[in-house]
Amino acid sequence: MPKAKTTSESTTRKLRKAAAKPAPTHDEIAARAYQIYQERGYTPGDPMQDWLQAERELAGAPKPKKATRKTKVVSIAA
């Protein structure tokens, strides 16, 4: 009967797989950041955010979740 994978074994495998993938080069990140700028229609934006997004995409990291804003309705009786 095969042994069930433990959490630490699967985590270790994921880390090894990620470590085996070479990090993106400066030129690759720059090219992807420029593509993001082009996809935005050449409109002004934050170049640092484009760069960080390019790094995440090329590294295969999951996209960060945006914080959701919760609204509260308050009734005031007059």
N, C-alpha and C positions, 0 to 999 in steps of 0.2 A: 504494500500500500504506500503511495507517495506521501511524502511528508508535506504538511501544509506550510505555506510560506508565512513567516512571521513578519511583523511590521518592519523590524529592523533589517531583515534580509531584503525586502522589497525596496526600502529606502536606500540601502547600500547599493543595490543594483542601479537604481535611478541616478545616484550620485556618480557612480562609475561611468555610466553611459553619458552623462552630462560632461564629465571630466574628459572623456575620450574625444568629444567634439571640440575642435579648435575654436578659440575665441575669434570673433570677427575682427578684421583688420580696421585700421583707421579709415582707409579708403573705402572699404565696404560700408562702414557706418555712415561716412560722409555722403556716399552715393544714395543710400537709402533715405537719409534725412532730406536730401534734395528732392527725391521722388515724392516724399510726403508733402513737401512744399509745393511741388507741381500739382499733386492730386488735390491740394487745397485751392488750386486755381491761382497760384502766385500771390495770394492775398497775404497781408502782413500777419505775422504770428510770432510765436516765441521759438527762436532757433534752438534754444536749449531743450525745450520740450520735444521738438522734432528729433533732436539728437538722441535723447533718452528713449524715445519711442523706437527709433531705429535700432538702438542697442538691444532693447528688450526683444524686438521682433527677430533680429538676427541671432540672438542667443537662445531663442526658443522659450523665453520666460513667459508665463501667463500674463495677460493684460491686467493691470491693476483695476480694481473696481472703484468706480466713483462713489463717493459718499452720497447717500440719498438724503434728501432734505424732507423732514417731516413737518407738516404744517398743522397748526392747532387752530381750531375755530373757537373763538370766545364770544359768547353772547353777553351783551350788557343790557340789562333791563333799565328802562328810564322811568 
